[in-house]
Amino acid sequence: MWEIVRTALPQLIAAGLKYTIPIALVSFAIGLAIALITALIRISTRGGFFKVIKVIFRFYVWLFRSTPLLVQLFIVYFGLPYLKISGIAPEGIKLDPLTAGIITFSLNTGAYCSETIRAAILSIPNGQWEAAYSLGMTKTKALRRIILPQALRVSLPPLANSFISLVKDTSLAASITIVEMFEVSQQIAAENYQPLIMYCLVALLYAVACTILSWLQGYLEKITSRYVMTSH
């Protein structure tokens, strides 16, 4: 058993560093940008055509929160090549596995995190807005300098949890042939006929990664809460 572990472990770690971690980081960064834009649009009080845009973004959030991530991956990678649009994509929309994975993970993360950010912004008392306006700030400046920094502290724990979940969800990328950690463990298990050892080993690696991320989450929470603790 130890020989199997000694041989497989470097390959799994290499796959994690090459695909699992980069996919999670890039997808989360893009997802956060999508989430912030979505949250700001959904809390906006503008009328007119902007209401149509709000409906579109509300539908996007509903769609990605109401369907399984694995199904979303299959639609983007296996389904879009059959979506033939005359003049734009007559041969269908064909994406390589890595691009399809990042797009899907980003959109899924954006949908979930947008609700977290929206709730965090709405949790800030109206008095904070009024105080900013009394200082002559515009709505945009008040949002950027007063509201968002406070909302960040409120939303940090759930956003960190979303990132930890995303790291684990990257294992689904194996279903669209991305050679990340879980896919490598499957390939090795097919060679040595030791699926129990291989799947336990890759599970241990995910557990170690998520434990480290949980520790970093706690550290960041202490840093962002330092001023609040001092003020009390």
Secondary structure, DSSP 8 states (H G I E B T S, - for coil): -HHHHHHHHHHHHHHIIIIIHHHHHHHHHHHHHHHHHHHHHHH----TTHHHHHHHHHHHHHHHHHS-HHHHHHIIIIIGGG--BTTTBTT-----HHHHHHHHHHHHHHHHHHHHHHHHHHHS-HHHHHHHHHTT--HHHHIIIIIHHHHHHHHHHHHHHHHHHHHHHGGGGGGGT---HHHHHHHHHHHHS-HHHHHHHHHHHHHHHHHHHHHHHHHHHHHHTHHHHHH-
